[in-house]
Amino acid sequence: MQLHISPSLRHVTVLPAKGVREFIKVKVGSRRLSYRMVFYTLLFFTFLLRFVFVLTAVDTIDGQIKCSTIGCLKKLGPSMLGKNHQSTVPEVIYRVLEDPSGNYDMPEGSDANIPQTLDDFVSSLKGSNRPDAKTFAIKLKSMLTLLEERTRKAKIQEYLYRHVASSSIPKQLNCLALQLANEHATNANARLQLPSPELVPTLVDNSYFHFVLASDNILAASVVATSLVYNSLRPDMVVVHIITDRKTYSPMQAWFSLHPLNPAVIEVKALHHFDWFAKGKVPVLEAMEKDQRARSQFRGGSSAIVGNNIEKPYVIAAKLQAMSPKYNSLMNHVRIYLPEMFPSLNKVVFLDDDLVVQTDLTPLWDIDMNGKVNGAVETCRGEDKFVMSKRFKSYLNFSHPLISKNFNANECAWAYGMNIFDLEAWRNTNITQNYHYWLEENLKSDLSLWQLGTLPPGLIAFHGNVHVIDPFWHMLGLGYQENTSMADAQSAAVIHFNGRAKPWLDIAFPHLRALWTKYVNFSDEFIKSCHIRPS
């Protein structure tokens, strides 16, 4: 059967197999249109809307496009919908769909009359009391609005579950820490000095390649150090400085004592080993304490974030992610004190504990920093618009005059996680003091200058002191971008599982997790006894 709409738009010609011409007239509103033309037009319109909903729902709720299903339908173009001088779609349909006031919404208490599925909607068209165009459009708009809201709630619920999962400590990691702590107490080989006395001079020797890792996650730190040394072309010239907290120090030392990464040099130190790193001497400690008190007093936690009915789900997801304990951990603030922690070193590469090194990183020492302090990858340019679209406005609150007066909202952001720090140049700046100043200002402003995390104050403190390096060195998003291809991930020097889906969690993306698990020895007695498995 072929459908032909005449240029006059007064009738529709249907040519069945036998070629019999059939006309059936029906009146819709004040216009006389072919019954078949109206039915097929509305049916096409229904399927088109379903197509648009499926096409845009996931992207819309993740914030990748700036329109709702109905809004996107309008933006597809008048010609696609037939809205031109020869349109067969009654104008009232466009008027209902384009009206933002809610004048055409279904009356309150009439939810039962809203079709729940496309089949329900089509069935309502086939009933004895066929609706006019306006009723058709109102019902269609209500159905799509209902579907959008359900999808939004489901997505937010997924984000909440992921937030809870990512904020907890897996029992396997807790088991590993407890077993290693016991080993440290009972086994002298687990208490070896790291590094051995004859290698201590390398810790301050600037001819070596010095890497700093701050972590309270033993398994994660092991993967970073192992992947770094394994892929180095000069492992005998690599020094890894691991900084941890008091409670993790003994198990961390036990792990690296029993799992040496020769010929690289490994140092394990806890924050309490730095005499000056104490309350009253380090402003960030007081700032964190005030920050936690203020947040508990003025913020409603995850329930308030999820309960917001206005913000897009991707914004809610970002706020939930920022609430992760990792982003308010002292380990995340340690990097701002690198010049004081390593007073004899000129340059270090700082590594987060949720990344994997896939190539030799020693060429980073050959990069000319042009007098800048921080070598980092920009995060506003790249093919992946979801990950590489971050500017200052993504992190800072430009509705606050203190932010808008001092910074440019469209300035490109950069990534924490794999950074080259020129400590010699840093000591000639006031970067650390600026960091403290803005932490205090954020507290004075009722925590309204930025969301949780250390990147926003870092963007401010290092402003004007960042040297952009090639994005090859640092690929981001593996903890929240499932669509990252294996080919792209394998071609990066460092892959970063920033986001909720950490590779040591059950919520990790399976195909990407394999890039991390390849550096875990699952036959190790501690790994096996704690039931840590590849998947």
C-alpha positions as CSV (number, residue, x, y, z in Angstrom):
1,M,0.0,0.0,0.0
2,Q,1.2,3.5,-0.9
3,L,0.1,6.7,0.8
4,H,-0.1,9.8,-1.3
5,I,-1.1,13.2,0.1
6,S,-2.4,15.6,-2.6
7,P,-0.8,19.1,-2.9
8,S,-4.1,20.6,-2.0
9,L,-4.0,18.8,1.4
10,R,-7.7,18.2,1.1
11,H,-7.5,14.4,0.8
12,V,-5.2,11.4,1.0
13,T,-4.8,8.9,-1.8
14,V,-4.3,5.3,-0.8
15,L,-3.3,2.9,-3.5
16,P,-3.8,-0.7,-2.4
17,A,-2.3,-3.6,-4.3
18,K,-5.2,-3.7,-6.7
19,G,-4.9,0.0,-7.3
20,V,-8.4,0.8,-6.1
21,R,-8.6,4.5,-5.1
22,E,-10.3,5.1,-1.8
23,F,-11.4,8.3,-0.2
24,I,-12.8,8.7,3.2
25,K,-13.6,12.2,4.5
26,V,-13.7,13.3,8.1
27,K,-13.9,16.7,9.7
28,V,-11.2,17.6,12.3
29,G,-11.7,20.9,14.0
30,S,-12.7,23.4,11.3
31,R,-10.8,21.8,8.5
32,R,-12.0,18.9,6.3
33,L,-9.2,16.3,6.0
34,S,-9.0,12.8,4.8
35,Y,-9.7,10.3,7.7
36,R,-6.7,8.2,6.5
37,M,-4.6,11.3,6.2
38,V,-5.4,12.3,9.8
39,F,-4.9,8.8,11.1
40,Y,-1.6,8.2,9.4
41,T,-0.4,11.7,10.2
42,L,-1.1,11.3,13.8
43,L,0.3,7.8,13.9
44,F,3.5,9.1,12.2
45,F,3.6,11.9,14.7
46,T,3.3,9.4,17.6
47,F,6.0,7.2,16.3
48,L,8.2,10.2,15.6
49,L,7.8,11.4,19.2
50,R,8.6,8.0,20.5
51,F,11.7,8.0,18.3
52,V,12.7,11.4,19.6
53,F,12.1,10.3,23.2
54,V,14.3,7.3,22.9
55,L,16.9,9.3,21.0
56,T,17.1,12.1,23.6
57,A,16.0,10.7,26.9
58,V,19.3,9.3,28.2
59,D,21.3,12.2,26.7
60,T,18.9,14.7,28.1
61,I,18.9,13.4,31.6
62,D,22.7,13.3,31.6
63,G,22.7,16.9,30.5
64,Q,24.4,16.4,27.2
65,I,21.7,18.4,25.3
66,K,19.8,21.4,26.6
67,C,16.2,20.5,25.7
68,S,13.5,18.1,26.9
69,T,12.0,15.5,24.6
70,I,9.3,17.9,23.5
71,G,11.8,20.8,23.2
72,C,14.1,18.6,21.1
73,L,11.2,17.7,18.9
74,K,10.6,21.3,18.1
75,K,14.3,21.8,17.4
76,L,14.4,19.0,14.9
77,G,13.1,21.4,12.4
78,P,9.7,22.4,11.0
79,S,10.4,20.6,7.8
80,M,10.8,17.3,9.5
81,L,7.5,17.7,11.2
82,G,5.8,19.0,8.1
83,K,5.3,22.4,9.7
84,N,5.4,24.4,6.5
85,H,3.0,26.0,4.1
86,Q,1.6,22.6,3.1
87,S,1.5,21.2,6.7
88,T,-1.2,18.5,7.3
89,V,-0.7,18.8,11.1
90,P,-3.2,21.1,12.7
91,E,-1.6,24.2,14.1
92,V,-3.1,23.6,17.6
93,I,-0.7,20.6,18.0
94,Y,2.3,22.9,17.7
95,R,0.7,25.4,20.0
96,V,0.1,22.9,22.7
97,L,3.6,21.4,22.5
98,E,5.4,24.8,22.3
99,D,3.4,26.3,25.2
100,P,5.7,26.5,28.4
101,S,3.0,27.9,30.7
102,G,1.3,24.7,31.6
103,N,-2.1,26.0,30.3
104,Y,-2.5,22.8,28.3
105,D,-1.4,20.3,31.0
106,M,-3.8,17.6,32.1
107,P,-6.0,18.6,35.0
108,E,-4.8,17.6,38.5
109,G,-6.1,14.3,39.6
110,S,-6.4,13.0,36.0
111,D,-3.2,11.0,36.0
112,A,-5.2,7.8,35.4
113,N,-6.2,9.2,32.0
114,I,-2.5,9.7,30.9
115,P,-1.5,6.8,28.6
116,Q,1.3,4.8,30.3
117,T,2.7,3.3,27.1
118,L,2.6,3.8,23.3
119,D,0.2,1.0,23.0
120,D,-2.2,2.7,25.4
121,F,-1.9,5.9,23.5
122,V,-2.6,4.2,20.1
123,S,-5.5,2.4,21.6
124,S,-7.0,5.6,22.8
125,L,-6.9,6.9,19.2
126,K,-8.8,3.9,18.0
127,G,-11.7,4.3,20.4
128,S,-15.2,5.3,19.3
129,N,-14.8,8.8,20.6
130,R,-11.8,10.0,18.6
131,P,-10.1,13.0,20.1
132,D,-9.8,16.3,18.3
133,A,-6.3,17.6,17.6
134,K,-6.0,19.6,20.7
135,T,-7.0,16.8,23.0
136,F,-4.6,14.5,21.1
137,A,-1.7,16.9,21.7
138,I,-2.5,17.5,25.4
139,K,-2.6,13.7,26.0
140,L,0.5,13.1,24.0
141,K,2.4,15.9,25.8
142,S,1.3,14.5,29.2
143,M,2.4,11.0,28.4
144,L,5.9,12.2,27.3
145,T,6.2,14.4,30.4
146,L,5.3,11.5,32.6
147,L,7.9,9.2,30.8
148,E,10.6,11.9,31.1
149,E,9.9,12.3,34.9
150,R,10.0,8.6,35.4
151,T,13.3,8.3,33.5
152,R,14.7,11.2,35.5
153,K,13.8,9.6,38.8
154,A,15.3,6.3,37.7
155,K,18.6,7.9,36.7
156,I,18.8,9.9,40.0
157,Q,18.1,6.7,41.9
158,E,21.0,5.0,40.0
159,Y,23.3,7.9,40.9
160,L,22.3,7.6,44.5
161,Y,23.0,3.9,44.6
162,R,26.4,4.4,43.0
163,H,27.2,7.2,45.5
164,V,26.4,4.9,48.4
165,A,28.5,2.1,46.8
166,S,31.5,4.3,46.1
167,S,31.4,5.9,49.6
168,S,31.8,2.6,51.4
169,I,35.0,0.6,52.0
170,P,34.7,-2.8,50.4
171,K,35.1,-5.6,52.9
172,Q,37.9,-7.1,50.8
173,L,40.0,-3.9,51.2
174,N,39.3,-3.7,54.9
175,C,40.3,-7.4,55.2
176,L,43.6,-6.6,53.3
177,A,44.4,-3.7,55.7
178,L,43.7,-5.8,58.8
179,Q,45.8,-8.8,57.6
180,L,48.7,-6.6,56.7
181,A,48.5,-4.8,60.0
182,N,48.7,-8.1,61.8
183,E,51.6,-9.1,59.6
184,H,53.4,-5.9,60.5
185,A,53.0,-6.7,64.2
186,T,54.1,-10.3,63.9
187,N,56.6,-10.5,61.0
188,A,59.9,-8.7,61.1
189,N,60.1,-8.8,57.3
190,A,57.0,-6.7,57.1
191,R,58.7,-4.0,59.2
192,L,61.7,-3.4,57.0
193,Q,62.9,0.2,56.7
194,L,61.7,1.7,53.4
195,P,64.0,2.3,51.7
196,S,67.0,0.4,52.9
197,P,69.7,2.5,54.6
198,E,72.0,2.4,51.6
199,L,69.3,3.8,49.3
200,V,68.2,6.7,51.6
201,P,70.4,9.2,49.8
202,T,68.3,8.7,46.6
203,L,65.4,10.3,48.4
204,V,66.9,13.8,48.0
205,D,68.9,13.2,44.8
206,N,67.5,15.3,42.0
207,S,69.2,13.1,39.3
208,Y,66.4,10.5,40.1
209,F,62.8,10.7,38.9
210,H,60.7,11.4,41.9
211,F,57.0,10.4,42.0
212,V,54.7,11.2,44.9
213,L,51.6,9.2,45.7
214,A,49.2,10.1,48.6
215,S,46.8,7.3,49.5
216,D,45.2,5.4,52.3
217,N,44.2,2.6,49.9
218,I,46.8,-0.1,49.9
219,L,45.6,-2.1,46.9
220,A,45.2,1.1,44.8
221,A,48.6,2.4,45.8
222,S,50.1,-1.0,44.8
223,V,48.6,-0.8,41.3
224,V,49.9,2.7,40.8
225,A,53.4,1.9,41.9
226,T,53.5,-1.4,40.1
227,S,52.3,0.0,36.8
228,L,54.7,2.9,37.1
229,V,57.8,0.7,37.7
230,Y,56.8,-2.0,35.3
231,N,56.4,0.5,32.4
232,S,59.5,2.5,33.2
233,L,62.5,2.3,30.9
234,R,64.7,3.4,33.8
235,P,63.2,1.6,36.9
236,D,66.6,1.9,38.6
237,M,66.2,5.7,38.5
238,V,62.7,5.8,39.8
239,V,61.8,6.9,43.4
240,V,58.3,6.5,44.6
241,H,57.3,8.5,47.7
242,I,54.1,7.1,49.2
243,I,52.4,9.3,51.8
244,T,49.6,7.9,53.9
245,D,47.8,8.5,57.2
246,R,48.6,7.1,60.7
247,K,46.1,4.2,60.6
248,T,47.3,3.0,57.2
249,Y,51.0,3.4,57.7
250,S,51.7,-0.1,59.2
251,P,49.8,-2.1,56.6
252,M,51.1,0.1,53.8
253,Q,54.7,-0.5,55.0
254,A,54.0,-4.2,55.4
255,W,52.7,-4.5,51.8
256,F,55.7,-2.8,50.2
257,S,58.2,-4.6,52.5
258,L,56.8,-7.9,51.4
259,H,56.3,-6.9,47.8
260,P,59.4,-4.9,46.8
261,L,59.5,-3.2,43.4
262,N,63.2,-3.5,42.8
263,P,65.2,-1.9,41.3
264,A,63.0,1.1,42.0
265,V,63.2,2.9,45.4
266,I,60.0,2.9,47.5
267,E,59.6,5.2,50.5
268,V,56.5,5.0,52.8
269,K,55.8,7.8,55.2
270,A,52.8,8.9,57.3
271,L,51.7,12.4,57.8
272,H,52.6,12.3,61.5
273,H,56.2,11.7,60.5
274,F,56.3,15.3,59.3
275,D,56.8,17.3,62.6
276,W,55.3,20.5,61.2
277,F,52.2,18.7,59.8
278,A,50.0,19.2,62.9
279,K,46.9,21.1,63.9
280,G,47.8,24.7,64.6
281,K,50.7,24.7,62.1
282,V,48.8,23.6,58.9
283,P,45.8,25.8,58.1
284,V,44.2,23.2,55.9
285,L,43.5,21.0,59.0
286,E,41.6,23.8,60.6
287,A,39.8,24.6,57.4
288,M,38.8,21.0,56.9
289,E,37.5,20.8,60.4
290,K,35.4,23.9,60.0
291,D,34.3,22.8,56.5
292,Q,32.9,19.5,57.9
293,R,31.1,21.3,60.7
294,A,29.6,23.8,58.4
295,R,28.5,21.2,55.9
296,S,26.7,19.2,58.6
297,Q,25.0,22.4,59.8
298,F,24.0,24.0,56.5
299,R,23.7,21.2,54.0
300,G,21.2,18.5,53.9
301,G,23.5,15.8,52.7
302,S,22.7,13.3,49.9
303,S,18.9,13.4,50.7
304,A,18.7,17.1,50.0
305,I,20.7,16.8,46.8
306,V,18.6,14.0,45.5
307,G,15.4,15.7,46.6
308,N,16.1,18.7,44.3
309,N,13.3,18.7,41.6
310,I,14.8,21.4,39.5
311,E,18.4,20.5,38.8
312,K,19.3,18.1,36.0
313,P,20.4,14.6,37.0
314,Y,23.9,15.1,35.8
315,V,24.3,18.1,38.2
316,I,22.9,16.0,41.0
317,A,25.4,13.3,40.1
318,A,28.3,15.7,40.2
319,K,27.2,16.9,43.7
320,L,26.9,13.4,45.0
321,Q,30.3,12.5,43.6
322,A,31.7,15.6,45.3
323,M,30.4,14.3,48.6
324,S,32.5,11.2,48.4
325,P,34.8,10.9,51.4
326,K,37.8,10.9,49.0
327,Y,37.1,14.5,48.0
328,N,37.1,15.6,51.6
329,S,40.0,13.5,52.6
330,L,43.2,14.9,54.0
331,M,45.0,12.8,51.4
332,N,43.5,14.9,48.7
333,H,44.9,18.1,50.2
334,V,48.4,16.8,50.7
335,R,49.6,18.0,47.3
336,I,49.4,21.6,48.3
337,Y,52.3,21.0,50.8
338,L,54.7,19.3,48.4
339,P,57.4,22.0,48.6
340,E,57.5,21.7,52.4
341,M,57.3,17.9,52.3
342,F,60.2,17.6,49.9
343,P,62.4,20.6,50.6
344,S,65.4,19.1,48.8
345,L,63.7,18.2,45.5
346,N,63.3,20.4,42.5
347,K,60.6,18.6,40.6
348,V,58.1,15.8,41.2
349,V,55.3,14.1,39.4
350,F,52.2,13.7,41.6
351,L,50.0,10.7,41.0
352,D,46.5,10.0,42.3
353,D,45.7,6.5,43.6
354,D,42.9,5.8,41.1
355,L,45.0,5.7,38.0
356,V,47.1,3.3,36.0
357,V,50.5,4.1,34.3
358,Q,50.8,2.5,30.9
359,T,54.0,3.9,29.5
360,D,57.4,5.4,30.6
361,L,56.8,8.7,32.4
362,T,60.4,9.8,32.7
363,P,60.1,12.1,29.5
364,L,57.9,14.3,31.7
365,W,61.2,15.7,33.2
366,D,62.2,16.9,29.7
367,I,59.2,19.1,29.4
368,D,60.0,22.8,29.5
369,M,57.6,24.3,32.0
370,N,58.4,27.9,30.9
371,G,58.7,29.0,34.5
372,K,55.2,27.6,35.4
373,V,54.6,25.5,38.5
374,N,52.0,23.0,37.5
375,G,52.2,20.9,34.3
376,A,48.7,19.6,33.6
377,V,46.3,18.4,30.9
378,E,43.5,20.8,29.9
379,T,40.0,19.5,30.2
380,C,38.0,21.7,27.9
381,R,39.2,20.4,24.5
382,G,38.8,16.9,23.1
383,E,36.6,14.6,21.2
384,D,34.8,13.4,24.4
385,K,32.6,16.3,25.1
386,F,31.3,14.7,28.3
387,V,34.7,14.5,29.9
388,M,36.7,17.2,28.1
389,S,34.2,20.1,28.4
390,K,35.2,21.5,31.8
391,R,35.8,25.2,32.3
392,F,36.0,27.3,35.4
393,K,32.2,27.7,35.4
394,S,32.0,23.9,35.7
395,Y,33.5,24.1,39.2
396,L,33.2,27.6,40.6
397,N,30.0,29.5,41.4
398,F,30.1,32.6,39.1
399,S,26.9,33.9,40.6
400,H,29.0,34.8,43.6
401,P,30.6,38.3,43.2
402,L,33.9,37.2,44.7
403,I,34.3,34.5,42.0
404,S,32.9,36.5,39.0
405,K,35.1,39.5,39.9
406,N,38.4,37.5,39.9
407,F,38.0,34.8,37.3
408,N,36.8,34.1,33.8
409,A,33.9,31.6,33.6
410,N,35.0,30.3,30.2
411,E,38.7,29.8,31.1
412,C,39.8,26.2,30.5
413,A,40.0,24.0,33.5
414,W,42.8,21.4,34.0
415,A,43.1,18.0,35.6
416,Y,44.4,17.0,39.0
417,G,45.7,13.4,39.2
418,M,48.8,13.4,37.1
419,N,50.7,16.7,37.5
420,I,54.3,17.8,37.1
421,F,55.2,20.2,39.9
422,D,58.2,22.4,39.6
423,L,58.8,22.7,43.4
424,E,61.7,25.2,42.8
425,A,59.4,27.6,41.0
426,W,56.6,26.9,43.4
427,R,58.7,28.1,46.4
428,N,58.9,31.5,44.7
429,T,55.2,32.0,44.6
430,N,52.3,32.4,47.1
431,I,50.3,29.4,45.7
432,T,50.0,27.6,49.1
433,Q,49.0,30.8,50.8
434,N,46.4,31.5,48.2
435,Y,45.0,28.1,48.7
436,H,44.6,28.7,52.4
437,Y,43.1,32.1,51.7
438,W,40.4,30.8,49.4
439,L,39.5,27.9,51.7
440,E,38.8,30.5,54.4
441,E,36.8,32.7,52.0
442,N,34.7,29.7,51.1
443,L,33.9,29.1,54.8
444,K,33.1,32.8,55.3
445,S,30.7,32.6,52.2
446,D,28.8,29.6,53.7
447,L,30.6,27.2,51.4
448,S,29.0,28.9,48.4
449,L,32.1,29.5,46.2
450,W,32.4,26.0,44.9
451,Q,31.3,22.4,45.4
452,L,33.2,19.9,47.5
453,G,36.6,18.7,46.4
454,T,40.1,20.0,46.1
455,L,40.1,20.9,42.4
456,P,38.1,24.1,42.7
457,P,40.5,25.7,45.2
458,G,43.4,24.2,43.2
459,L,42.1,26.0,40.0
460,I,42.2,29.2,41.9
461,A,45.5,28.7,43.8
462,F,47.4,27.7,40.6
463,H,45.7,30.3,38.4
464,G,48.3,31.7,36.1
465,N,50.9,29.1,37.0
466,V,49.8,26.2,34.8
467,H,51.7,24.9,31.9
468,V,49.5,22.8,29.5
469,I,50.9,19.4,28.5
470,D,49.8,17.0,25.8
471,P,46.6,15.2,26.6
472,F,48.3,11.9,25.7
473,W,49.9,12.0,29.2
474,H,46.6,11.9,31.1
475,M,43.3,10.4,30.0
476,L,40.3,11.1,32.4
477,G,36.8,9.9,33.0
478,L,37.2,6.1,33.2
479,G,35.3,6.2,36.5
480,Y,32.2,7.8,35.0
481,Q,32.4,7.4,31.3
482,E,31.4,3.9,30.3
483,N,31.7,4.7,26.6
484,T,35.5,5.1,26.7
485,S,36.8,2.8,24.1
486,M,39.5,0.3,24.9
487,A,41.6,1.5,22.0
488,D,41.6,5.0,23.2
489,A,42.3,4.0,26.8
490,Q,45.2,1.7,25.9
491,S,46.8,4.5,23.8
492,A,47.1,6.9,26.8
493,A,50.2,7.2,29.0
494,V,48.1,7.4,32.2
495,I,44.4,6.5,32.5
496,H,42.5,8.0,35.4
497,F,39.5,6.3,37.0
498,N,38.2,9.6,38.4
499,G,34.5,9.3,39.2
500,R,32.4,6.9,41.3
501,A,33.2,3.7,39.4
502,K,36.6,3.0,40.9
503,P,38.2,-0.1,39.5
504,W,38.4,-1.8,42.9
505,L,34.6,-1.5,43.4
506,D,31.8,-3.8,42.1
507,I,30.3,-0.8,40.2
508,A,33.4,-0.4,38.0
509,F,32.9,-0.7,34.3
510,P,34.0,-4.3,33.5
511,H,35.8,-3.7,30.2
512,L,37.8,-0.8,31.7
513,R,38.5,-2.5,35.0
514,A,40.6,-5.0,33.2
515,L,43.2,-2.3,32.5
516,W,43.6,-2.0,36.3
517,T,43.4,-5.6,37.4
518,K,46.3,-6.6,35.1
519,Y,48.5,-5.1,37.7
520,V,47.0,-7.1,40.6
521,N,48.6,-10.4,41.4
522,F,45.5,-12.5,42.2
523,S,47.7,-15.5,43.2
524,D,49.2,-13.5,46.1
525,E,48.4,-15.0,49.5
526,F,47.0,-11.8,50.9
527,I,44.9,-11.1,47.8
528,K,43.5,-14.6,47.8
529,S,42.7,-14.8,51.5
530,C,40.7,-11.6,51.3
531,H,38.7,-12.9,48.3
532,I,39.9,-10.1,45.9
533,R,39.0,-11.3,42.4
534,P,39.4,-10.0,38.9
535,S,35.7,-9.5,38.5
